[in-house]
Amino acid sequence: MGGSCTQTRPADRRQVLFLFLLPLFYPALCEQIRYSIPEELAKGSVVGNLARDLGLSVLDVSARKLRVSAEKLLFNVDAESGDLLVKDRIDREQICKERRCELQLEAVVENPLNIFHIIVVVEDINDHAPQFHKDEIYLEISESVSPGTGTILEPANDPDISMNSLSKYQLSSNEYFSLVVKDNPDGGKYPELVLKKVLDRETESVHHLVLTALDSGDPPQSGTAQIRVLVVDANDNPPVFSQDVYKVSLREDVPPGTFVLRVSATDQDEGVNAEITYSFLGVADTARHVFSLDSATGNIITHQPLDYENVGRYAMVVEAKDRGSLSTRCKVIIEVLDENDNSPEIIITSLSDQILEDSPPGMVVALFKTRDQDSKENGEVTCNLSRDIPFKIHSSSNNYYKLVTDGALDRERTPEYNVTITAVDRGKPPLSSSTTITLRITDVNDNAPVFHQASYVVHVVENNPPGASIAQVSARDPDLGPNGQVVYSIVASDLEPRALSSYVSVNPQSGVVFAQRAFDHEQLRAFELTLQARDHGSPALSSNVSLRVLVGDRNDNAPRVLYPALGPDGSALFDTVPRAAQPGYLVTKVVAVDADSGHNAWLSYHVLQASEPGLFSVGLRTGEVRTARALGDRDAARQRLLVAVRDGGQPPLSATATLLLVFADSLQEALPDLSDRPSLSDPQAELQFYLVVALALISVLFLLTVILAIAVRLRSSSSPSARGFFGSILCSKSGPEIPHTYSEGTLPYAYNLCVPGNQTNPELNFLTSVEHCPATQDILNKDSSSVLLDSILTPSIEADKNTFKQQAPPNTDWRFSQAQRPGTSGSQNGDETGTWPNNQFDTEMLQAMILASASEAADGSSTLGGGAGTMGLSARYGPQFTLQHVPDYRQNVYIPGSNATLTNAAGKRDGKAPAGGNGNKKKSGKKEKK
């Protein structure tokens, strides 16, 4: 029991390779696997090890979903062992009737999808005994019949085949009759009762015989029929048919009651011995139900509808018997002609449950077969598919077809396909049938996340609460499951990598961006992030998007007063005003900056408190302090002015500056007023400190002068052409970094200061930065002590006539006209309130101008020689604010009480050296006494 292919099964170590190559070499392999089993095998019995015969391992049985299919499933496969088992009762006689019984099965495996043909031969067992159609047979035989005359008896029927079928007949012993077994033209056997001895009705009118039919089974089975022979008077001529075999063809679609043919027999006897009756002899029940025979006329008609698919040919024996019990027989063969009355059937044998959307063309997704019970052209079937689908049909053998992919699949566009398969036969007219299968496409990670926007811009006001949400990015991934689950992360930024996590973070699931700290507009005005959306596919796909965060300004910084500055001891500095100053005389200028930007940095100046109200006025936008009226006799010589600087924020922030003004025409005249200031420190100790600082500075200056002189000498020897221009220039270049004091302000500028080596021309020239200027230590002391040093060294410097020129008398044309002054100080319309610039650049420019004015005013005191002509500004406010990035605004700075200007090349063109003026700025208190 069990079967196998005629080809040798591959070795176990090559099973995997065999499974993948099997679809390619399948036509060259054995087409069928045959098993042989007896009928009536118990349920669960093993037919054979199908997995082993297919070259599969036990693990492959479940992994590749080995199964069998058939029209009537009588078998199944054990998923654990791969055995082919009996599932239902197998009755060979019921399934295959009298022919050889072979059951067709299809074994289906997946990954890859393939099909194998299996034949299970059901062997007959002797489970049926021969059986006669009638239990009693009545015969009438004339006594005149001569010995040797035979009477055909109805044969017995045994549904078993081969050795188990009917093999012989036996007749009970008697002296008148014997039994002869003859063969039918179709291969069957029938008994004939032969008379051995003349009958004598008068002696014995009835004879009782027993006919036994035996098969060849082990053990043999038998069936019996009682024969009753009535002896009648003589009838010596049997009936004779017109032909021994009658043949006719009949369409299967004829209705019941259709005439088929007529059999005819004649009898040479006369009278009642010539009367003939017709009857079927040994006809199967199927034929008896379909056809009927008129016993008197011999007409055969249809009794039920014909079906070519069930029975295509009927062979029947008709007996003609006269009244004398003489009989003869003929054979009637009826061929049923096929009509196209059956539509094709589509049977899905296997369907893939996983079709990846990246499947290549030609991948098998389903197996099916067609069946048409009609014959010839009526049974020839062609299949086609519905249009506009990426699938096609490949024809296989035995009406088997493969449904394979024929194009690219995209689950995101079409997640499933309803494929309609139509089968059409070639009959006239053709018949068709269709079935629809649903093919669901399995997702693969073939789509990267896509952000809803190409880029994001977010505005965040500074001083935001830490942990607040500032933005949300969103990306969509059309894939399913993990392939469509998106997580967000920050992959790049223009911030420092170490500081990035302290500024912002992103929620991986929602894409919400959080601020980790409060932003400061003055420190960080904008930054850019690169966010990534990544799915959970394998491999993962991702996309990036830029998020620009703009930090808006809030009014969180109060104005900062740059001038007037406080002294080292925290005291305010004094400014002198000529007693003859007319209304509108420029006394000084309050300079302030605001670290905020925009309207929050738009400053205004107001007088909060004054010793003599109405004596001075302050420019609302310029901060210029001017005399509002002439000094009266009752006005005190010493005035105190408190100026408030407010920004334009809401609410506004402010700072105050205290101005100490002394009306005097000379320093000696102002000394009594200055001496009223209290002493803050020991004069002797302070004098010693400044002497040490002065000596140290002189030593450093001398050393630098010697080094630079040697360098210039060497350079002039190698470049004579440049000797005249650079021979005596001592250059100092400020550092590359902006001083920390104003790093957060709105004036991020720097400039270089060059001091001429020729002491006969004390003019300060502001030069732009040059690449060849060597970077040296600033020769000017930017400490506040330089102010006191100027006071100490001024008498000796003024005494040296070889070094400095005498100060020229005051010149009234040193100022520019109101229309010539740029910025808000010199607006054309004369509106002191000014107009807020229209953009951020103008705001920055204006603030640069204000600071430049203050810076150059401070440097102008050094240019003019310090002494009585100074405004009290220290040199520390000079190089800290560079102006190489802005236009020259030095004409904006006015030095009250002096005809000197901070000129540029214009002074040189005129060939004039700026004359020293009688400065009106001096430090008050003990510094003047020193």
Secondary structure, 3 states (H helix, E strand, C coil): CCCCCCCCCCCHHHHHHHHHHHHHHHHHCCCEEEEEEECCCCCCCEEEEHHHHHCCCHHHHHHCCCEEECCCCCEEECCCCCEEEECCCCCHHHHHCCCCCEEEEEEEECCCCEEEEEEEEEECCCCCCCECCCCEEEEEEECCCCCCCEEECCCCECCCCHHHCEEEEEECCCCCEEEEEEECCCCCEEEEEEECCCCCCCCCCEEEEEEEEEECCCCCCEEEEEEEEEEECCCCCCCEECCCEEEEEEECCCCCCCEEEECCEECCCCHHHHCEEEEEECCCHHHHHHEEECCCCCEEEECCCCCCCCCCEEEEEEEEEECCCCEEEEEEEEEEECCCCCCCEEEEEEECCCEECCCCCCCEEEEEEEECCCCHHHHCEEEEECCCCCEEEEECCCCEEEEEECCCCCCCCCCEEEEEEEEEECCCCCCEEEEEEEEEEECCCCCCCEECCCEEEEEEECCCCCCCEEEECCEECCCCHHHHCEEEEEEEECCCHHHHHHHEEECCCCCEEEECCCCCCCCCCEEEEEEEEEECCCCCCEEEEEEEEEEECCCCCCCEEEECCCCCCCCCCEEEECCCCCCCCEEEECEEECCCCHHHHCCEEEEEEECCCCCEEECCCCCEEEECCCCCCCCCCEEEEEEEEECCCCCCCEEEEEEEEEECCCHHHHHHHHCCCCCCCCHHHHHHHHHHHHHHHHHHHHHHHHHHHHHHHHHHHHCHHHHHHHCCEEEECCCCCCCHHHCCCCCCCECEEEEECCCCCCCCEEECCCCCCCCCCCCCCCCCHHHHHHHHHHHHHHHCCCCCCCCCCCCCCCCCCHHHCCCCCCCCCCCCCCCCCCCHHHHHHHHHHHHHHHHHHHHHHHHCCCHHHCECCCHHHCCCCECCCCCCCHHHCCCCCCCCCCCCHHHHHHCCCCCCCCCCEECCCHHHHC
